[in-house]
């Protein structure tokens, strides 16, 4: 707000009257007073011109907010940096992308099930993987540390090309949820973007969207945030292409805690946890695949 000429004079006169009541015996005091008067007059005139704000303090909060780095966009595709070094931040992540690309090529253009996600999906392997998915032409498309924007990047850059898939099982978003600056609606937007991309690139496939799993040994704000995200993404189900399942309660004890036999670090699943996941969705998977025999015989 500027200061007009009528406002200037009373303010300056009152200030001068107040100064006259001070002790002016010491020459240094007089000089100091004169300097303050000149500075006040100069500021008032300059502010009145509109060149600067007469209330600079009011702009400080906005300036500080602008200086704070904005959180990463959940919908803007970007390469992952998990386990990367300062010199080669994407090396480990790109290596995992190549691993997925290789597994896709092994399917010779036909995939029954592609599981897309982060480390919770990526760590599903060995005997447990063979037990639950060995009868299908299945590909694990999980990469540790991935957030929605990382999945978007790799799906846009080849991992939806060169084959036809029947079903995508999508579990993503828990790593986004760890960022306190990112709110549930933004994370839901990222998940929605992945769904729309799959629908565009793989129009004949179906999508089984999983609710984000609970994390932490005991109930905590992080679980509440994940539940809020799930409330939003549940609405993406259309009963045709996109289907939604929230199986989070199956991982909890009666008192709401999580056992380490289910989630060894209260985030990543152990073998029992993967059994719970697979058994919970088995009927739905068969339904969405049309309950037909797999094109792969193992």
C-alpha positions in Angstrom: 0.0 0.0 0.0 1.4 3.5 -0.9 1.4 6.6 1.3 -0.4 9.7 -0.3 0.7 13.3 0.3 -2.1 14.0 2.9 -0.9 11.0 5.0 2.7 12.1 4.8 2.5 15.5 6.5 0.7 14.6 9.7 2.9 11.6 10.2 6.1 13.5 9.7 4.9 16.5 11.8 4.0 14.2 14.7 7.3 12.5 14.5 9.1 15.9 14.5 7.1 17.2 17.5 8.0 14.0 19.4 11.7 14.5 18.5 11.6 18.1 19.9 10.7 16.8 23.3 14.0 14.8 23.4 17.2 16.2 24.9 19.1 18.0 22.0 22.0 19.2 24.1 24.4 16.7 22.6 25.4 17.4 19.0 25.5 13.7 18.1 21.8 13.4 19.1 20.8 16.2 16.8 22.7 14.7 13.9 21.1 11.4 14.6 17.6 13.0 14.7 18.2 14.8 11.4 19.3 11.6 9.8 16.2 9.8 10.9 14.0 12.6 9.5 15.7 12.6 6.2 15.4 8.8 5.9 11.7 8.8 6.8 10.9 11.5 4.2 12.8 9.7 1.5 11.1 6.4 2.3 7.7 8.0 2.3 8.2 9.7 -1.1 9.7 6.6 -2.7 6.9 4.4 -1.4 4.3 6.9 -2.6 5.7 6.6 -6.1 4.8 2.9 -6.2 8.4 1.9 -6.8 8.4 -0.2 -3.6 5.9 -1.4 -1.1 5.4 0.8 2.0 4.8 -2.5 3.9 7.7 -4.8 2.9 6.9 -7.1 5.8 3.7 -8.3 4.2 5.6 -9.8 1.3 8.0 -11.9 3.4 5.8 -14.9 3.9 5.2 -15.3 0.2 8.9 -14.9 -0.5 9.8 -17.6 2.0 7.1 -19.9 0.6 8.5 -19.5 -2.9 11.9 -20.4 -1.8 10.7 -23.8 -0.5 11.2 -26.5 -3.1 7.9 -27.8 -4.4 7.2 -31.5 -4.0 7.7 -33.7 -7.1 4.7 -33.9 -9.4 2.9 -37.2 -9.1 1.7 -37.0 -12.7 4.8 -35.8 -14.5 6.9 -38.8 -15.8 10.4 -38.9 -14.4 13.1 -41.5 -14.1 13.7 -43.1 -10.7 16.8 -42.5 -8.6 16.5 -45.3 -6.0 19.8 -46.7 -5.0 21.6 -44.4 -7.4 24.9 -42.7 -6.7 25.6 -39.0 -7.0 27.6 -39.6 -10.2 25.1 -42.1 -11.7 21.7 -41.4 -10.0 19.7 -43.5 -12.5 22.0 -46.5 -13.0 20.3 -49.0 -10.6 16.8 -47.9 -11.7 17.6 -48.2 -15.4 19.1 -51.6 -14.8 15.8 -52.7 -13.4 13.9 -51.3 -16.3 16.1 -53.4 -18.6 15.3 -56.5 -16.5 11.6 -55.8 -17.0 12.1 -55.2 -20.7 13.9 -58.5 -21.0 11.1 -60.4 -19.1 8.5 -58.8 -21.4 10.4 -60.0 -24.5 10.4 -63.5 -23.2 6.6 -63.6 -23.3 6.7 -63.4 -27.1 4.0 -60.7 -27.3 1.4 -62.4 -25.0 1.1 -61.7 -21.3 -1.6 -63.0 -19.0 -0.8 -60.9 -15.9 1.6 -57.9 -15.4 2.1 -56.8 -11.8 3.0 -53.1 -11.7 4.4 -51.4 -8.7 7.2 -50.6 -6.3 9.4 -52.7 -4.1 6.4 -54.5 -2.6 5.7 -55.9 -6.0 9.4 -56.2 -7.0 10.3 -58.4 -4.1 7.7 -61.0 -5.1 9.8 -63.8 -6.5 11.3 -67.3 -6.0 9.0 -70.1 -4.9 6.2 -67.8 -3.8 6.1 -66.3 -7.3 6.1 -69.7 -8.9 3.5 -70.9 -6.5 1.0 -68.2 -7.3 1.8 -67.1 -10.8 3.7 -70.0 -12.4 0.6 -71.2 -14.2 0.4 -67.8 -16.1 2.4 -65.9 -18.5 3.2 -63.4 -15.8 5.7 -60.5 -15.6 6.8 -58.7 -12.4 7.0 -55.0 -13.4 7.9 -53.7 -9.9 10.9 -51.5 -9.1 12.0 -50.6 -5.6 11.5 -47.0 -4.6 9.1 -46.2 -7.4 6.5 -43.5 -7.1 3.6 -42.8 -9.5 5.8 -40.5 -11.6 8.5 -43.2 -12.1 6.0 -45.8 -13.2 4.5 -43.3 -15.6 8.0 -42.7 -17.2 8.7 -46.4 -17.8 5.2 -47.2 -19.0 5.5 -44.3 -21.5 8.9 -45.5 -22.6 8.4 -49.0 -23.7 6.9 -51.1 -21.0 3.4 -51.1 -22.5 4.6 -51.7 -26.1 5.2 -54.8 -28.2 2.7 -57.2 -26.5 -0.9 -57.7 -25.5 -1.7 -58.1 -21.8 -4.9 -59.5 -20.4 -4.6 -58.1 -16.9 -2.6 -55.5 -15.0 -2.5 -55.7 -11.2 -1.5 -52.2 -10.0 -0.2 -51.4 -6.5 1.5 -48.1 -6.3 1.5 -44.9 -4.1 3.0 -45.9 -0.8 6.3 -44.2 -1.6 4.5 -41.0 -2.6 2.7 -41.2 0.8 5.9 -41.0 2.7 6.4 -37.4 1.4 4.6 -35.2 3.9 4.3 -32.4 1.4 2.2 -34.5 -1.0 -1.5 -34.7 -0.2 -3.8 -37.7 -0.9 -5.6 -36.0 -3.9 -2.2 -35.5 -5.7 -1.3 -39.1 -5.2 -4.6 -40.3 -6.4 -4.1 -38.1 -9.5 -0.8 -39.9 -10.2 -2.5 -43.3 -9.9 -5.3 -42.1 -12.2 -2.7 -41.1 -14.8 -1.2 -44.6 -14.7 -4.6 -46.2 -15.2 -5.4 -43.9 -18.1 -2.1 -44.6 -19.8 -2.6 -48.3 -19.5 -6.1 -48.0 -20.9 -4.8 -46.0 -23.9 -1.8 -48.2 -24.7 -3.5 -51.6 -23.9 -7.1 -51.0 -24.7 -8.0 -54.7 -24.6 -6.7 -55.3 -21.1 -8.3 -55.0 -17.7 -6.9 -53.4 -14.6 -7.1 -54.7 -11.0 -6.3 -51.7 -8.9 -5.1 -52.5 -5.3 -5.7 -50.3 -2.4 -2.4 -49.1 -0.8 -1.4 -51.5 2.0 -1.1 -50.3 5.6 2.4 -49.6 6.9 3.9 -49.4 10.4 3.6 -51.9 13.2 0.8 -50.0 14.9 -1.9 -47.6 13.8 -0.3 -44.3 12.8 -1.0 -41.1 10.7 0.7 -42.7 7.7 -1.9 -45.4 7.7 -4.6 -42.7 7.8 -3.1 -41.0 4.9 -3.0 -44.2 2.9 -6.6 -44.9 3.8 -7.6 -41.4 2.5 -5.8 -42.2 -0.8 -7.7 -45.4 -1.0 -11.0 -43.6 -0.5 -10.2 -41.6 -3.6 -8.9 -44.2 -5.9 -11.7 -46.6 -5.1 -13.8 -44.3 -7.3 -11.7 -45.1 -10.3 -13.4 -48.5 -10.6 -15.9 -48.7 -13.4 -16.9 -52.3 -13.1 -15.7 -53.0 -16.6 -12.1 -52.2 -17.4 -11.0 -51.0 -13.9 -11.7 -53.0 -10.8 -10.7 -52.1 -7.3 -9.8 -54.2 -4.2 -8.7 -53.0 -0.8 -7.3 -56.0 1.1 -5.4 -54.0 3.8 -7.4 -55.4 6.7 -6.2 -58.9 5.9 -2.7 -58.0 6.9 -3.7 -56.7 10.4 -4.0 -58.5 13.7 -7.2 -58.1 15.7 -5.6 -55.2 17.7 -4.7 -53.4 14.5 -1.0 -54.2 14.6 1.0 -55.9 11.9 3.0 -59.0 12.5 6.6 -59.4 11.2 5.6 -62.8 9.8 3.4 -60.9 7.4 5.5 -57.7 6.8 9.0 -58.3 8.0 9.8 -54.6 8.3 6.1 -53.5 8.6 6.2 -52.4 5.0 7.5 -55.1 2.7 5.8 -58.5 2.6 7.2 -61.7 3.8 6.2 -65.0 2.2 3.1 -65.2 4.4 2.2 -61.7 3.3 2.4 -62.6 -0.4 0.2 -65.6 0.3 -2.4 -63.3 1.8 -2.3 -61.0 -1.2 -2.5 -63.8 -3.8 -5.2 -65.7 -2.0 -7.3 -62.5 -1.5 -7.3 -61.7 -5.2 -7.3 -65.2 -6.7 -11.0 -65.3 -7.4 -11.1 -61.8 -8.9 -8.0 -62.6 -11.1 -9.7 -65.7 -12.5 -12.9 -63.7 -13.1 -11.1 -60.9 -15.0 -9.1 -63.4 -17.1 -12.4 -65.1 -18.0 -11.5 -68.2 -16.0 -9.9 -69.6 -19.2 -6.8 -71.8 -19.3 -3.5 -70.0 -19.3 -1.7 -69.8 -22.6 1.4 -71.1 -20.8 1.8 -74.6 -19.6 4.5 -75.0 -16.9 
